[in-house]
Amino acid sequence: MRVIPGAVLGWDMGAVLALAQALGVSTLIAAELLPEIEAVMVRKLNEQIGENHG
């Protein structure tokens, strides 16, 4: 993950795609689907961080 103090910015997509390839998952499919999943994950984690520091 890419993070800064107090916030999550996103995933390291290079690492994500390398992991997908190593697991035998189509990198094309991963590249299409994961950005939307990443956006939800980032939003939810940052909401939780905000609640814990708020």
Phi, psi and omega in degrees: 000152173260122183224157169231163179305118177090002181201149173260131180264328181158191179265156169279097187296331175299316178293320180298315181291324176295320178294317178302314180298317180297329180273357179083015178271139179301123179292332176296314179295316179301316180296330179282319189269323190293327178301324178290320178293319178301317182300318179294315180300314180298314181300312182293317178296319179292327174297316179295319178299316179298320179294323182283340181247006189273000000 
